[in-house]
Amino acid sequence: MTKIIGIAGSLRAGSFNAALLRAAAGLMPGGSSLEIATIKGIPLYDGDVEASEGIPQAVAALKDQIAAGDGLLLVTPEYNNAMPGVFKNAIDWLSRPPADIPRVFGNRPVAIMGASPGGFGTILAQNAWLPVLRTLGMQPWFGGRLFVSRAGNVFNDAGEMTDEKLQAQLQQFLHGFVDFVN
């Protein structure tokens, strides 16, 4: 069984990216699963806190969860033409101490997708992640990219994906990523 760990980069309860991640969990190919992780509870990175108190429990738990998976799916919003600070902050914490980077991120297959209410999806945020993933030694999957534009038309009020064409694209994306992981 191939286990993918998925993280949405928004804390908002009605997040389109969290809805996209939930839709992905229901469309995984046979022989694979998507375990939804969270960045909630991760404080702002502060080296003084790290030095005096160590790694926060929410960070340690997420590090272990990622390390136990076969691949990582980042579902990123786009804020001001880049990745959200709260999501980048979580990744920064996850890379501490540097000795843990190989266990958590090293050679880990990773895919990026995202949803936005705007017309261009999350192309700039996804591109902004690439140097971060390279620095952490991850293996990005470039076989497919998924940019959900005008997300308000894709999900209903309950956060369920209602666009059948996009469901098919998401399913194809997930199949390709799981194949890459395997």
C-alpha positions as CSV (number, residue, x, y, z in Angstrom):
1,M,0.0,0.0,0.0
2,T,1.4,3.4,-1.0
3,K,0.8,6.0,1.6
4,I,0.8,9.7,0.6
5,I,0.7,12.4,3.2
6,G,-1.2,15.4,2.1
7,I,-1.0,18.9,3.7
8,A,-3.2,21.9,2.8
9,G,-1.4,25.2,3.3
10,S,-4.3,27.2,4.8
11,L,-5.7,27.4,8.3
12,R,-9.1,28.7,7.1
13,A,-12.0,26.3,7.9
14,G,-13.5,26.9,4.4
15,S,-10.3,26.7,2.6
16,F,-10.5,25.7,-1.1
17,N,-7.2,23.9,-0.7
18,A,-8.4,21.8,2.2
19,A,-11.5,21.0,0.1
20,L,-9.2,20.0,-2.8
21,L,-7.2,17.8,-0.5
22,R,-10.3,16.1,0.8
23,A,-11.5,15.5,-2.8
24,A,-8.1,13.9,-3.5
25,A,-8.4,11.6,-0.6
26,G,-11.6,10.2,-2.2
27,L,-10.1,9.7,-5.6
28,M,-6.9,7.8,-4.8
29,P,-6.0,4.9,-7.0
30,G,-6.3,1.4,-5.8
31,G,-3.4,0.2,-3.6
32,S,-2.8,3.7,-2.3
33,S,-4.1,6.0,0.4
34,L,-4.0,9.7,1.2
35,E,-3.6,10.6,4.9
36,I,-4.5,14.2,5.6
37,A,-2.1,16.0,7.9
38,T,-2.4,19.5,9.3
39,I,-0.2,22.5,10.0
40,K,-2.7,23.8,12.7
41,G,-1.0,24.3,16.0
42,I,2.5,25.0,14.6
43,P,3.8,28.3,16.1
44,L,5.7,30.9,14.3
45,Y,9.3,29.8,13.9
46,D,11.6,31.3,16.6
47,G,15.1,30.1,17.0
48,D,15.1,31.1,20.6
49,V,12.1,28.9,21.3
50,E,13.8,26.1,19.5
51,A,16.9,26.5,21.6
52,S,15.1,26.8,24.9
53,E,12.2,24.5,24.5
54,G,13.1,22.2,21.6
55,I,10.8,21.2,18.7
56,P,7.1,21.9,19.4
57,Q,4.9,18.7,19.7
58,A,2.8,19.6,16.7
59,V,6.0,19.9,14.6
60,A,7.4,16.6,15.9
61,A,4.2,14.8,15.2
62,L,4.0,16.1,11.7
63,K,7.6,15.2,11.0
64,D,7.0,11.6,12.1
65,Q,3.8,11.5,9.9
66,I,5.7,12.7,6.8
67,A,8.6,10.4,7.5
68,A,6.2,7.4,7.7
69,G,4.7,8.2,4.3
70,D,5.9,7.2,0.8
71,G,5.3,10.6,-0.7
72,L,4.1,14.1,0.1
73,L,1.4,16.1,-1.5
74,L,1.5,19.9,-0.9
75,V,-1.8,21.7,-1.6
76,T,-0.9,25.3,-1.7
77,P,-2.9,28.5,-1.8
78,E,-1.3,31.5,-3.5
79,Y,-1.0,34.7,-1.5
80,N,0.6,37.8,-3.2
81,N,2.0,35.7,-6.0
82,A,3.8,33.2,-3.7
83,M,3.3,30.5,-1.1
84,P,1.5,31.5,2.1
85,G,3.7,32.4,5.0
86,V,1.9,30.0,7.3
87,F,2.7,27.1,5.0
88,K,6.3,28.1,4.5
89,N,6.6,28.6,8.3
90,A,5.5,25.0,8.9
91,I,8.1,23.7,6.4
92,D,10.7,25.8,8.1
93,W,9.9,24.3,11.4
94,L,9.8,20.8,9.9
95,S,13.4,21.3,8.7
96,R,14.7,21.9,12.2
97,P,17.1,20.7,13.4
98,P,18.9,20.4,10.0
99,A,20.0,16.8,10.9
100,D,16.3,15.8,10.5
101,I,16.0,17.0,6.9
102,P,17.1,13.7,5.4
103,R,14.6,11.7,7.5
104,V,11.7,14.0,6.8
105,F,12.4,15.3,3.3
106,G,15.4,13.7,1.8
107,N,14.6,12.0,-1.6
108,R,11.0,12.1,-0.7
109,P,8.7,12.2,-3.8
110,V,6.6,15.4,-3.7
111,A,3.8,16.8,-5.8
112,I,2.2,20.3,-5.6
113,M,-1.3,21.4,-6.5
114,G,-3.5,24.2,-5.5
115,A,-6.8,26.1,-5.7
116,S,-7.5,29.8,-6.0
117,P,-10.6,31.9,-6.5
118,G,-8.6,33.8,-9.1
119,G,-8.2,33.1,-12.8
120,F,-4.6,31.8,-12.8
121,G,-4.8,29.0,-10.2
122,T,-1.7,28.8,-8.0
123,I,1.0,28.7,-10.7
124,L,3.2,31.3,-9.1
125,A,2.9,29.7,-5.6
126,Q,3.7,26.3,-7.1
127,N,6.8,27.7,-8.8
128,A,7.8,29.5,-5.6
129,W,7.9,26.1,-3.8
130,L,10.5,24.6,-6.2
131,P,13.7,26.1,-4.7
132,V,12.5,25.2,-1.2
133,L,11.9,21.6,-2.3
134,R,15.3,21.5,-4.0
135,T,17.0,22.8,-0.9
136,L,15.4,20.1,1.2
137,G,16.5,17.4,-1.2
138,M,13.1,16.3,-2.3
139,Q,12.1,14.7,-5.6
140,P,9.4,16.8,-7.2
141,W,7.1,15.2,-9.6
142,F,6.8,17.2,-12.8
143,G,4.6,14.7,-14.7
144,G,1.5,16.8,-14.1
145,R,0.5,20.0,-12.5
146,L,-2.9,20.9,-11.2
147,F,-4.1,24.5,-11.0
148,V,-7.7,25.0,-9.9
149,S,-8.8,28.4,-11.0
150,R,-12.1,30.1,-10.0
151,A,-12.4,27.6,-7.1
152,G,-15.7,29.1,-6.0
153,N,-17.3,27.5,-9.0
154,V,-15.6,24.1,-8.4
155,F,-16.8,23.4,-4.8
156,N,-20.2,23.7,-3.3
157,D,-21.0,25.3,0.0
158,A,-20.2,22.1,1.8
159,G,-16.7,22.1,0.3
160,E,-17.4,19.2,-2.1
161,M,-15.9,19.2,-5.6
162,T,-18.8,19.4,-8.0
163,D,-16.9,19.9,-11.3
164,E,-16.7,16.5,-13.0
165,K,-14.1,17.5,-15.5
166,L,-11.8,18.7,-12.7
167,Q,-12.5,15.5,-10.7
168,A,-11.2,13.6,-13.7
169,Q,-8.1,15.8,-13.9
170,L,-7.5,15.4,-10.2
171,Q,-7.8,11.6,-10.5
172,Q,-5.4,11.5,-13.4
173,F,-2.9,13.7,-11.4
174,L,-3.1,11.4,-8.4
175,H,-2.6,8.3,-10.6
176,G,0.5,9.9,-12.1
177,F,1.9,10.9,-8.8
178,V,1.3,7.4,-7.2
179,D,3.0,5.9,-10.2
180,F,6.0,8.2,-9.7
181,V,6.2,7.3,-6.0
182,N,6.2,3.6,-6.8
